[in-house]
Amino acid sequence: MRILVTGASGLLGQKITTLAQSKGHQIFGTYNTHATAGTHMRKVNLVDETAVQSLIAETEPDAVINTASLTNVDLCESDFENALTINGRMPGILARRCSQAGTLMVHVSTDYVFDGSRGDYNEDDTPNPINRYGKSKLEGEQQVAANSRDYCIARTSALYGWGRRYRPNFATWMLDKWTKSEEVKAVTDQYVSPTLNTNLARMLIEVAERRTTRTIHLAGSSRLSRHEFALILARKFHFDEHLVVAATSESLNWVAQRPRDSSLNVSKALQELNNKPLPAQAALEEFQAEANNP
């Protein structure tokens, strides 16, 4: 297959690119700020519809996997206009051009489209975001659905993994702190479905190969609080659990409100995919194995 990966320099995009190439797919990629190595990688302004049209025409992909996104939740809260442009309008532009070219669009979305009132959300549950990041991502989902004939919306949760040194994620940030014997605060009252980027990349490639066309939840299969995840991570890497400090959401200086329980039900992915959503322990074993070769 010919696969175009937007956001190819990101935590997820890099993994998709590497794994898809290892399977023999021809990969093209875009980046915005951080250049990434590769013959078919290029800097593209995805909000420029003319540039997107040229990109699709030149690369002729069978599928586009859109990982490009503004994921800083607090920044989205303070700069909603920019969030709507990147997370809302841009996916619609991609979808429209993919549809015109007969290309499948796989769009990566988030658990934050839900309000977090109960958790274990399935694909048929009604989104109701409580912060501007979630609202901008929901707008992106709606733009994809309105502008594309063949598309898949893949929602994920609490992504972590190796591969993006310029911006740590929750797991790599904690490990860095612990190597300096520094404490980290982890909230006990926010539940998610922690997802290893390698696991998600494999699932997204399979979705593209199968030409899946619907909404599907692709996340880790364990529902955990941030605090529970931090403790498991500390044990896995043999750090002192006392370096994990229990905290509440209210005690942290977050700009945006977070859903209390945005965990995702991944039953469909478990039933249908060969690359299954991994439980936390299995995912962290792979994360640990990758530590010396991220």
N, C-alpha and C positions, 0 to 999 in steps of 0.2 A: 504493500500500500504506500501511497504518497500521503504523508501526514504533515500538516502545518501546525506547529505548536506556538501559540502566542504567549508572551511572558516566559520565553525559553531560558532566561537567566535566573528565574525565581526558584524557590524551594521545591516546588512541584514540577515546573517546566523542565528544569535540568534533569530530573529523574525520568520523566517521560521520554525526553530526547535520548538519553543514554540507553534505557531499556528497549525502546522501540527500535533503535539502530541495531542493538544486539539481536533482535528478532528478524532483521533483514529488511525492515521498512525503510523507505527513503524519507528522510526527515528534513523539513524546512522550519526555521524558527525566527521569531521576532523578539526584540528587546527594546526597552525604552532608555534607561539610564545606564545600566550596568552591561557592558559588552560581554558577550559569551563566545567562546571559541567554536569554530565550525565553518565549513565552506558555505553552507546554505543558511547562515545566520545573518540577519540584517536589522538595522535600526529602522523602525516604522512607527509613525504616528497613527495609531489605530482609530483615532477620532476623525482623521481626515479620510472621508469616504473615497475620494479619488485615489489616494494612496492604497487604501484597502482593495479597491477594485483592481488596481494594477498588480498588487501582491497576489491576489487569487488568480488572476489571468496568467501571471508569470510562473507560479508554482504548480498550478493545476492539481490541487490536493484532492484526494478521495475523501478526506476528513480533516476538519479543523478542530483542534482541542484548545479551547480558550481558557487559559489559566491567568491571563492578564487581569489585574484587579488592584484596587486600592484597598488594602486589608487592615490598615491602621484604624482601629475602631474609634479611638478618640479623635484622630485627625478628621475622619469622616463627620464626626459630630460638630466640629468647629468649622469645617469647610464643606458644607453640604453640597454646594454648587459643583465643586470639583468632583466630589464623590458621585453625584448623579451623572456627570459627564463620563467618568471612567467606568463606573460600575453599572450605570443604567443605559446611557445613550450608546456607548461604544459597542456593547454586545448586539444591540439592534442593527448597527451598521454592518457588523460582521455577518449576522444572520441573513440580512438582506442580500448581501453579495454572495454568500454561500448558496442561498436558495436559487439565485439566478444562474449559478454555475453548476447546480446539481450536486453540491457538496454537502455531506453530512456535517452538522455542527454539534460538537459536544461542549456544552457550556458548564463550567464549574461554578457552583453556587455554595450556599452556606446554611448551616443550622440556625443562624441568627435571623432568618426570615420568620422564625417562630417566636412567640412571646415568652416561652419558658415557663408557662403556668403549670405544665404537667410532665413534660418530657416524653421520651419514647415515641417521637413523632414519626408517622408513616407518610408515604408519598401522597396520600389522599387528604391529609389534614390541611386545614385552611391556614395559610401564613398570616401572621399578625405581628410584624416587627415592632420592637419597642425602642430601637435606636436608629440613627440615621444611616449607619452602615447597613443594617438589615433592610431598611427601606430602599436604599440605593441598589442593593443586590436583588431585592424583589422586583424592582423596576427593570433590572437587567433580565430577569427571568421572563417577565411579561413582554419585553421588547423582543426577545428571542422567539417566543411563541407567536407573536404577532407578525414577525417578518421572515420566518423560515418554514419551509415545508417539511424538511427532514432534520430533526434536532433531538438532542437528548440533554436534559437538565440534570446534572449530577451534583447533589448536595453532599457536602462533607462537613467535618467538625474538628476543631482544635488540631490543626495540622502541625506536625513536628517532624524533625529529621535532620540529617546532615546535608550539606551541599550549598549553603548560602552564607558564607563567612561574613559578608558585609552587614547582615542583619540577623541576629540570633533569634531563635524561637524559644518558646517556654522551656522545652527540654534542654536545649544546648545552653541557654542562659543559666539555668540552674546548675548544670554540670560545671560551667565555668566558675560560678560563684563558689561551689563546694570545693573545687580544687584549691581555692584560696582560703578555705575554712570559713567562708562567710555564710551567714544565715540567709534563707530566703523565705518570704511570706507566701503562703499558698492558701487560697480561700477554701473554706469548708462548705460553703453554701452555694456554690455554682457547679452544676453537673454538665458534663459534655461527653462526647464519644471520641476520645483521643485517637488520632489517625496518623499512622506512619506514612511519610511521603512515598516510600518505596511501594508499600501495599496499595496506596491509592493510585499511583502511576500504573501499576500492573492492571488494576481494575479498569481504569480509563482506556488503556490500550485495548483491552478485550472488548469493551463497549464499542469502541471505534471499529474493531475488526468484525464484530457481530452486527454492526449498524443498528444498534439499539435506538429506538425512537420513542422515548417517553421520559418522564421524571423518575429518577432512581436515586436512592440514598446509598452513597458509597463512603463508609466511615468505619472506624474501628468498632468491634462488636461489644465492647465493654462500656457500661455507663459508670463514670467515675467523677468524683469531685476533683478539683484541681489539687487539693491537699492529698487525696488518696493516690492520685497519679504521681505526685511528687515523692511520696513515701515509697511506692513501688520502684520508682526510678532510682532513688537513693540506695535501696537495698540491692538492686541489680548491679549498680556500679560500686558497691561496697563503701558508701559514704555514711557518716554518722547521721542517723535519723533525727538527732536533736538539732541538726542544721535546718530542718524543715519546721517552720514556725506557722502554726495555725492562725488564720486570720479570717475576718468576715469581709464581704464586699463593701460594706459601709465604711470600713476602716481604711480602705485604699483610696488614693486620690485619682480615681477614674473620672474622666469627663463624661463619658457616655454610660448609661445604664446597661448592664448585661442581663440577658435572660437567666433566670435562676436554674432552669433545667431544660437545656436545648438538645438533650441526647436524641439520637436518631435511631429509629427502628430499621435494621438492615436485613430483614427477613427475605425480601425479594432478591437482594444480591447474594445472600447465602444460598438460596435455592437455585438461582439461575446461572451464576458465574462459576467458572473453573477457578479463577483467582478470588478466593473468598475474603470477606472482611475478617481481619485478625483480632482475636482477643488481646487485651493489653499485654499480658505476659509474653505471648508469642511474638507480638510486634516488638516489644522491648528486647527480646533475645536477638532479633534480626538487627535492631538498632545498635545493640552492643557489638554484634559481629561486624557491623559496618564502621565502627568507631575508628579503626586504624586505616580504613580505606574508604572515606566518605565520598 
